Amino acid sequence: MPIVTVKFLEGRSDEQKRALVERVTKAVAETIQANPEKIHVVLEEMRKDHYGVAGKRISDQ
């Protein structure tokens, strides 16, 4: 049972997240010949004030 975790910043629509889950599932199934019914995709949406790059929070940029 493959489990894929995708972390990204908040702000994506439900449709974008739905498409992401579908495409990640398809890519994993094709790449490792896994049954799509057994593939789990976990979306971890991060708040912009909980993520930083180069010493600055994304929310402060």
PDB file of N, CA, C and O in Angstrom:
ATOM      1  N   MET A   1       0.840  -1.168   0.000  1.00  0.00           N
ATOM      2  CA  MET A   1       0.000   0.000   0.000  1.00  0.00           C
ATOM      3  C   MET A   1       0.892   1.240   0.000  1.00  0.00           C
ATOM      4  O   MET A   1       1.388   1.637   1.054  1.00  0.00           O
ATOM      5  N   PRO A   2       1.104   1.858  -1.165  1.00  0.00           N
ATOM      6  CA  PRO A   2       1.886   3.093  -1.212  1.00  0.00           C
ATOM      7  C   PRO A   2       1.131   4.239  -0.514  1.00  0.00           C
ATOM      8  O   PRO A   2      -0.078   4.401  -0.678  1.00  0.00           O
ATOM      9  N   ILE A   3       1.870   5.007   0.251  1.00  0.00           N
ATOM     10  CA  ILE A   3       1.325   6.215   0.875  1.00  0.00           C
ATOM     11  C   ILE A   3       2.194   7.375   0.423  1.00  0.00           C
ATOM     12  O   ILE A   3       3.406   7.372   0.637  1.00  0.00           O
ATOM     13  N   VAL A   4       1.573   8.366  -0.202  1.00  0.00           N
ATOM     14  CA  VAL A   4       2.293   9.530  -0.715  1.00  0.00           C
ATOM     15  C   VAL A   4       1.805  10.751   0.055  1.00  0.00           C
ATOM     16  O   VAL A   4       0.601  10.988   0.151  1.00  0.00           O
ATOM     17  N   THR A   5       2.738  11.523   0.604  1.00  0.00           N
ATOM     18  CA  THR A   5       2.393  12.752   1.306  1.00  0.00           C
ATOM     19  C   THR A   5       2.844  13.937   0.464  1.00  0.00           C
ATOM     20  O   THR A   5       3.994  14.000   0.029  1.00  0.00           O
ATOM     21  N   VAL A   6       1.934  14.869   0.240  1.00  0.00           N
ATOM     22  CA  VAL A   6       2.239  16.078  -0.520  1.00  0.00           C
ATOM     23  C   VAL A   6       2.019  17.263   0.409  1.00  0.00           C
ATOM     24  O   VAL A   6       0.917  17.466   0.920  1.00  0.00           O
ATOM     25  N   LYS A   7       3.066  18.039   0.623  1.00  0.00           N
ATOM     26  CA  LYS A   7       2.967  19.235   1.456  1.00  0.00           C
ATOM     27  C   LYS A   7       2.981  20.448   0.552  1.00  0.00           C
ATOM     28  O   LYS A   7       3.772  20.519  -0.388  1.00  0.00           O
ATOM     29  N   PHE A   8       2.103  21.409   0.834  1.00  0.00           N
ATOM     30  CA  PHE A   8       2.052  22.620   0.030  1.00  0.00           C
ATOM     31  C   PHE A   8       1.430  23.747   0.846  1.00  0.00           C
ATOM     32  O   PHE A   8       0.764  23.514   1.855  1.00  0.00           O
ATOM     33  N   LEU A   9       1.660  24.960   0.390  1.00  0.00           N
ATOM     34  CA  LEU A   9       1.115  26.125   1.084  1.00  0.00           C
ATOM     35  C   LEU A   9      -0.375  26.253   0.823  1.00  0.00           C
ATOM     36  O   LEU A   9      -0.874  25.873  -0.237  1.00  0.00           O
ATOM     37  N   GLU A  10      -1.070  26.791   1.800  1.00  0.00           N
ATOM     38  CA  GLU A  10      -2.507  27.002   1.699  1.00  0.00           C
ATOM     39  C   GLU A  10      -2.851  27.879   0.494  1.00  0.00           C
ATOM     40  O   GLU A  10      -2.011  28.608  -0.033  1.00  0.00           O
ATOM     41  N   GLY A  11      -4.102  27.780   0.085  1.00  0.00           N
ATOM     42  CA  GLY A  11      -4.579  28.670  -0.963  1.00  0.00           C
ATOM     43  C   GLY A  11      -5.035  27.967  -2.238  1.00  0.00           C
ATOM     44  O   GLY A  11      -5.481  28.624  -3.178  1.00  0.00           O
ATOM     45  N   ARG A  12      -4.927  26.638  -2.282  1.00  0.00           N
ATOM     46  CA  ARG A  12      -5.384  25.917  -3.467  1.00  0.00           C
ATOM     47  C   ARG A  12      -6.873  25.623  -3.334  1.00  0.00           C
ATOM     48  O   ARG A  12      -7.384  25.426  -2.232  1.00  0.00           O
ATOM     49  N   SER A  13      -7.553  25.597  -4.464  1.00  0.00           N
ATOM     50  CA  SER A  13      -8.985  25.310  -4.467  1.00  0.00           C
ATOM     51  C   SER A  13      -9.234  23.810  -4.279  1.00  0.00           C
ATOM     52  O   SER A  13      -8.327  22.993  -4.439  1.00  0.00           O
ATOM     53  N   ASP A  14     -10.467  23.467  -3.939  1.00  0.00           N
ATOM     54  CA  ASP A  14     -10.825  22.054  -3.824  1.00  0.00           C
ATOM     55  C   ASP A  14     -10.602  21.346  -5.152  1.00  0.00           C
ATOM     56  O   ASP A  14     -10.152  20.200  -5.165  1.00  0.00           O
ATOM     57  N   GLU A  15     -10.904  21.994  -6.257  1.00  0.00           N
ATOM     58  CA  GLU A  15     -10.715  21.376  -7.564  1.00  0.00           C
ATOM     59  C   GLU A  15      -9.230  21.087  -7.830  1.00  0.00           C
ATOM     60  O   GLU A  15      -8.895  20.034  -8.372  1.00  0.00           O
ATOM     61  N   GLN A  16      -8.345  22.013  -7.453  1.00  0.00           N
ATOM     62  CA  GLN A  16      -6.907  21.785  -7.616  1.00  0.00           C
ATOM     63  C   GLN A  16      -6.437  20.611  -6.764  1.00  0.00           C
ATOM     64  O   GLN A  16      -5.641  19.791  -7.221  1.00  0.00           O
ATOM     65  N   LYS A  17      -6.922  20.528  -5.539  1.00  0.00           N
ATOM     66  CA  LYS A  17      -6.534  19.432  -4.651  1.00  0.00           C
ATOM     67  C   LYS A  17      -7.079  18.099  -5.167  1.00  0.00           C
ATOM     68  O   LYS A  17      -6.389  17.081  -5.105  1.00  0.00           O
ATOM     69  N   ARG A  18      -8.295  18.104  -5.668  1.00  0.00           N
ATOM     70  CA  ARG A  18      -8.889  16.897  -6.243  1.00  0.00           C
ATOM     71  C   ARG A  18      -8.055  16.411  -7.426  1.00  0.00           C
ATOM     72  O   ARG A  18      -7.751  15.223  -7.531  1.00  0.00           O
ATOM     73  N   ALA A  19      -7.684  17.340  -8.320  1.00  0.00           N
ATOM     74  CA  ALA A  19      -6.870  16.998  -9.487  1.00  0.00           C
ATOM     75  C   ALA A  19      -5.499  16.481  -9.065  1.00  0.00           C
ATOM     76  O   ALA A  19      -4.975  15.545  -9.669  1.00  0.00           O
ATOM     77  N   LEU A  20      -4.921  17.082  -8.038  1.00  0.00           N
ATOM     78  CA  LEU A  20      -3.620  16.642  -7.544  1.00  0.00           C
ATOM     79  C   LEU A  20      -3.676  15.191  -7.059  1.00  0.00           C
ATOM     80  O   LEU A  20      -2.810  14.385  -7.396  1.00  0.00           O
ATOM     81  N   VAL A  21      -4.694  14.869  -6.273  1.00  0.00           N
ATOM     82  CA  VAL A  21      -4.846  13.505  -5.775  1.00  0.00           C
ATOM     83  C   VAL A  21      -4.998  12.524  -6.942  1.00  0.00           C
ATOM     84  O   VAL A  21      -4.380  11.460  -6.945  1.00  0.00           O
ATOM     85  N   GLU A  22      -5.808  12.877  -7.915  1.00  0.00           N
ATOM     86  CA  GLU A  22      -6.016  12.002  -9.073  1.00  0.00           C
ATOM     87  C   GLU A  22      -4.726  11.791  -9.857  1.00  0.00           C
ATOM     88  O   GLU A  22      -4.407  10.662 -10.229  1.00  0.00           O
ATOM     89  N   ARG A  23      -3.991  12.852 -10.108  1.00  0.00           N
ATOM     90  CA  ARG A  23      -2.774  12.748 -10.915  1.00  0.00           C
ATOM     91  C   ARG A  23      -1.635  12.055 -10.178  1.00  0.00           C
ATOM     92  O   ARG A  23      -0.881  11.291 -10.780  1.00  0.00           O
ATOM     93  N   VAL A  24      -1.504  12.316  -8.880  1.00  0.00           N
ATOM     94  CA  VAL A  24      -0.474  11.627  -8.103  1.00  0.00           C
ATOM     95  C   VAL A  24      -0.774  10.129  -8.069  1.00  0.00           C
ATOM     96  O   VAL A  24       0.126   9.305  -8.234  1.00  0.00           O
ATOM     97  N   THR A  25      -2.032   9.789  -7.856  1.00  0.00           N
ATOM     98  CA  THR A  25      -2.426   8.378  -7.845  1.00  0.00           C
ATOM     99  C   THR A  25      -2.085   7.717  -9.175  1.00  0.00           C
ATOM    100  O   THR A  25      -1.520   6.624  -9.202  1.00  0.00           O
ATOM    101  N   LYS A  26      -2.424   8.371 -10.264  1.00  0.00           N
ATOM    102  CA  LYS A  26      -2.145   7.814 -11.592  1.00  0.00           C
ATOM    103  C   LYS A  26      -0.639   7.651 -11.815  1.00  0.00           C
ATOM    104  O   LYS A  26      -0.197   6.625 -12.330  1.00  0.00           O
ATOM    105  N   ALA A  27       0.148   8.658 -11.429  1.00  0.00           N
ATOM    106  CA  ALA A  27       1.598   8.599 -11.625  1.00  0.00           C
ATOM    107  C   ALA A  27       2.220   7.452 -10.824  1.00  0.00           C
ATOM    108  O   ALA A  27       3.076   6.727 -11.331  1.00  0.00           O
ATOM    109  N   VAL A  28       1.789   7.295  -9.582  1.00  0.00           N
ATOM    110  CA  VAL A  28       2.325   6.217  -8.752  1.00  0.00           C
ATOM    111  C   VAL A  28       1.917   4.858  -9.321  1.00  0.00           C
ATOM    112  O   VAL A  28       2.741   3.947  -9.406  1.00  0.00           O
ATOM    113  N   ALA A  29       0.672   4.723  -9.704  1.00  0.00           N
ATOM    114  CA  ALA A  29       0.191   3.454 -10.257  1.00  0.00           C
ATOM    115  C   ALA A  29       0.982   3.071 -11.498  1.00  0.00           C
ATOM    116  O   ALA A  29       1.385   1.917 -11.642  1.00  0.00           O
ATOM    117  N   GLU A  30       1.209   4.022 -12.394  1.00  0.00           N
ATOM    118  CA  GLU A  30       1.935   3.743 -13.627  1.00  0.00           C
ATOM    119  C   GLU A  30       3.422   3.484 -13.376  1.00  0.00           C
ATOM    120  O   GLU A  30       4.019   2.620 -14.018  1.00  0.00           O
ATOM    121  N   THR A  31       4.007   4.215 -12.463  1.00  0.00           N
ATOM    122  CA  THR A  31       5.447   4.129 -12.230  1.00  0.00           C
ATOM    123  C   THR A  31       5.857   2.839 -11.523  1.00  0.00           C
ATOM    124  O   THR A  31       6.857   2.218 -11.884  1.00  0.00           O
ATOM    125  N   ILE A  32       5.088   2.442 -10.522  1.00  0.00           N
ATOM    126  CA  ILE A  32       5.485   1.246  -9.759  1.00  0.00           C
ATOM    127  C   ILE A  32       4.500   0.088  -9.924  1.00  0.00           C
ATOM    128  O   ILE A  32       4.528  -0.880  -9.164  1.00  0.00           O
ATOM    129  N   GLN A  33       3.643   0.203 -10.914  1.00  0.00           N
ATOM    130  CA  GLN A  33       2.651  -0.832 -11.202  1.00  0.00           C
ATOM    131  C   GLN A  33       1.847  -1.216  -9.956  1.00  0.00           C
ATOM    132  O   GLN A  33       1.665  -2.396  -9.656  1.00  0.00           O
ATOM    133  N   ALA A  34       1.375  -0.203  -9.246  1.00  0.00           N
ATOM    134  CA  ALA A  34       0.570  -0.418  -8.047  1.00  0.00           C
ATOM    135  C   ALA A  34      -0.914  -0.307  -8.405  1.00  0.00           C
ATOM    136  O   ALA A  34      -1.290   0.422  -9.323  1.00  0.00           O
ATOM    137  N   ASN A  35      -1.731  -1.026  -7.681  1.00  0.00           N
ATOM    138  CA  ASN A  35      -3.177  -0.946  -7.856  1.00  0.00           C
ATOM    139  C   ASN A  35      -3.646   0.413  -7.341  1.00  0.00           C
ATOM    140  O   ASN A  35      -3.424   0.727  -6.171  1.00  0.00           O
ATOM    141  N   PRO A  36      -4.292   1.233  -8.184  1.00  0.00           N
ATOM    142  CA  PRO A  36      -4.751   2.557  -7.744  1.00  0.00           C
ATOM    143  C   PRO A  36      -5.656   2.501  -6.509  1.00  0.00           C
ATOM    144  O   PRO A  36      -5.693   3.447  -5.721  1.00  0.00           O
ATOM    145  N   GLU A  37      -6.375   1.407  -6.345  1.00  0.00           N
ATOM    146  CA  GLU A  37      -7.260   1.261  -5.177  1.00  0.00           C
ATOM    147  C   GLU A  37      -6.484   1.149  -3.870  1.00  0.00           C
ATOM    148  O   GLU A  37      -7.054   1.336  -2.795  1.00  0.00           O
ATOM    149  N   LYS A  38      -5.211   0.849  -3.950  1.00  0.00           N
ATOM    150  CA  LYS A  38      -4.380   0.674  -2.755  1.00  0.00           C
ATOM    151  C   LYS A  38      -3.490   1.884  -2.466  1.00  0.00           C
ATOM    152  O   LYS A  38      -2.773   1.899  -1.465  1.00  0.00           O
ATOM    153  N   ILE A  39      -3.532   2.897  -3.335  1.00  0.00           N
ATOM    154  CA  ILE A  39      -2.659   4.066  -3.187  1.00  0.00           C
ATOM    155  C   ILE A  39      -3.365   5.117  -2.331  1.00  0.00           C
ATOM    156  O   ILE A  39      -4.508   5.492  -2.590  1.00  0.00           O
ATOM    157  N   HIS A  40      -2.654   5.577  -1.313  1.00  0.00           N
ATOM    158  CA  HIS A  40      -3.176   6.613  -0.419  1.00  0.00           C
ATOM    159  C   HIS A  40      -2.393   7.892  -0.670  1.00  0.00           C
ATOM    160  O   HIS A  40      -1.164   7.870  -0.747  1.00  0.00           O
ATOM    161  N   VAL A  41      -3.104   9.005  -0.799  1.00  0.00           N
ATOM    162  CA  VAL A  41      -2.458  10.304  -0.974  1.00  0.00           C
ATOM    163  C   VAL A  41      -2.902  11.184   0.193  1.00  0.00           C
ATOM    164  O   VAL A  41      -4.096  11.377   0.425  1.00  0.00           O
ATOM    165  N   VAL A  42      -1.922  11.709   0.917  1.00  0.00           N
ATOM    166  CA  VAL A  42      -2.190  12.576   2.062  1.00  0.00           C
ATOM    167  C   VAL A  42      -1.771  13.993   1.690  1.00  0.00           C
ATOM    168  O   VAL A  42      -0.617  14.233   1.336  1.00  0.00           O
ATOM    169  N   LEU A  43      -2.710  14.926   1.771  1.00  0.00           N
ATOM    170  CA  LEU A  43      -2.404  16.330   1.491  1.00  0.00           C
ATOM    171  C   LEU A  43      -2.203  17.048   2.814  1.00  0.00           C
ATOM    172  O   LEU A  43      -3.061  17.002   3.695  1.00  0.00           O
ATOM    173  N   GLU A  44      -1.061  17.709   2.945  1.00  0.00           N
ATOM    174  CA  GLU A  44      -0.773  18.497   4.146  1.00  0.00           C
ATOM    175  C   GLU A  44      -0.657  19.951   3.717  1.00  0.00           C
ATOM    176  O   GLU A  44       0.343  20.369   3.134  1.00  0.00           O
ATOM    177  N   GLU A  45      -1.689  20.701   4.017  1.00  0.00           N
ATOM    178  CA  GLU A  45      -1.748  22.101   3.650  1.00  0.00           C
ATOM    179  C   GLU A  45      -1.159  22.924   4.800  1.00  0.00           C
ATOM    180  O   GLU A  45      -1.626  22.842   5.936  1.00  0.00           O
ATOM    181  N   MET A  46      -0.134  23.712   4.491  1.00  0.00           N
ATOM    182  CA  MET A  46       0.557  24.477   5.518  1.00  0.00           C
ATOM    183  C   MET A  46       0.134  25.950   5.462  1.00  0.00           C
ATOM    184  O   MET A  46       0.001  26.534   4.386  1.00  0.00           O
ATOM    185  N   ARG A  47      -0.069  26.524   6.626  1.00  0.00           N
ATOM    186  CA  ARG A  47      -0.345  27.961   6.688  1.00  0.00           C
ATOM    187  C   ARG A  47       0.919  28.720   6.303  1.00  0.00           C
ATOM    188  O   ARG A  47       2.033  28.284   6.594  1.00  0.00           O
ATOM    189  N   LYS A  48       0.733  29.854   5.649  1.00  0.00           N
ATOM    190  CA  LYS A  48       1.880  30.637   5.184  1.00  0.00           C
ATOM    191  C   LYS A  48       2.709  31.202   6.340  1.00  0.00           C
ATOM    192  O   LYS A  48       3.891  31.499   6.169  1.00  0.00           O
ATOM    193  N   ASP A  49       2.099  31.348   7.500  1.00  0.00           N
ATOM    194  CA  ASP A  49       2.869  31.838   8.643  1.00  0.00           C
ATOM    195  C   ASP A  49       3.567  30.701   9.396  1.00  0.00           C
ATOM    196  O   ASP A  49       4.223  30.940  10.410  1.00  0.00           O
ATOM    197  N   HIS A  50       3.428  29.479   8.907  1.00  0.00           N
ATOM    198  CA  HIS A  50       4.099  28.320   9.497  1.00  0.00           C
ATOM    199  C   HIS A  50       5.205  27.787   8.598  1.00  0.00           C
ATOM    200  O   HIS A  50       5.696  26.679   8.812  1.00  0.00           O
ATOM    201  N   TYR A  51       5.604  28.563   7.593  1.00  0.00           N
ATOM    202  CA  TYR A  51       6.611  28.098   6.641  1.00  0.00           C
ATOM    203  C   TYR A  51       7.527  29.258   6.276  1.00  0.00           C
ATOM    204  O   TYR A  51       7.065  30.367   6.007  1.00  0.00           O
ATOM    205  N   GLY A  52       8.819  28.991   6.270  1.00  0.00           N
ATOM    206  CA  GLY A  52       9.772  30.047   5.960  1.00  0.00           C
ATOM    207  C   GLY A  52      10.816  29.612   4.965  1.00  0.00           C
ATOM    208  O   GLY A  52      11.139  28.429   4.855  1.00  0.00           O
ATOM    209  N   VAL A  53      11.344  30.589   4.233  1.00  0.00           N
ATOM    210  CA  VAL A  53      12.427  30.374   3.268  1.00  0.00           C
ATOM    211  C   VAL A  53      13.417  31.515   3.436  1.00  0.00           C
ATOM    212  O   VAL A  53      13.027  32.679   3.518  1.00  0.00           O
ATOM    213  N   ALA A  54      14.674  31.183   3.486  1.00  0.00           N
ATOM    214  CA  ALA A  54      15.748  32.178   3.590  1.00  0.00           C
ATOM    215  C   ALA A  54      15.577  33.084   4.798  1.00  0.00           C
ATOM    216  O   ALA A  54      15.848  34.283   4.733  1.00  0.00           O
ATOM    217  N   GLY A  55      15.122  32.496   5.905  1.00  0.00           N
ATOM    218  CA  GLY A  55      15.010  33.247   7.146  1.00  0.00           C
ATOM    219  C   GLY A  55      13.764  34.100   7.290  1.00  0.00           C
ATOM    220  O   GLY A  55      13.649  34.856   8.254  1.00  0.00           O
ATOM    221  N   LYS A  56      12.824  33.999   6.354  1.00  0.00           N
ATOM    222  CA  LYS A  56      11.610  34.798   6.423  1.00  0.00           C
ATOM    223  C   LYS A  56      10.390  33.920   6.190  1.00  0.00           C
ATOM    224  O   LYS A  56      10.381  33.037   5.332  1.00  0.00           O
ATOM    225  N   ARG A  57       9.338  34.201   7.005  1.00  0.00           N
ATOM    226  CA  ARG A  57       8.098  33.481   6.790  1.00  0.00           C
ATOM    227  C   ARG A  57       7.488  33.898   5.457  1.00  0.00           C
ATOM    228  O   ARG A  57       7.597  35.053   5.046  1.00  0.00           O
ATOM    229  N   ILE A  58       6.848  32.951   4.792  1.00  0.00           N
ATOM    230  CA  ILE A  58       6.196  33.251   3.519  1.00  0.00           C
ATOM    231  C   ILE A  58       5.153  34.332   3.700  1.00  0.00           C
ATOM    232  O   ILE A  58       4.981  35.181   2.826  1.00  0.00           O
ATOM    233  N   SER A  59       4.453  34.314   4.827  1.00  0.00           N
ATOM    234  CA  SER A  59       3.399  35.313   5.086  1.00  0.00           C
ATOM    235  C   SER A  59       3.969  36.728   5.219  1.00  0.00           C
ATOM    236  O   SER A  59       3.232  37.702   5.064  1.00  0.00           O
ATOM    237  N   ASP A  60       5.262  36.856   5.503  1.00  0.00           N
ATOM    238  CA  ASP A  60       5.866  38.176   5.668  1.00  0.00           C
ATOM    239  C   ASP A  60       6.443  38.730   4.371  1.00  0.00           C
ATOM    240  O   ASP A  60       6.922  39.863   4.338  1.00  0.00           O
ATOM    241  N   GLN A  61       6.401  37.957   3.329  1.00  0.00           N
ATOM    242  CA  GLN A  61       6.985  38.420   2.064  1.00  0.00           C
ATOM    243  C   GLN A  61       5.983  39.140   1.203  1.00  0.00           C
ATOM    244  O   GLN A  61       6.320  39.589   0.108  1.00  0.00           O
TER     245      GLN A  61
END
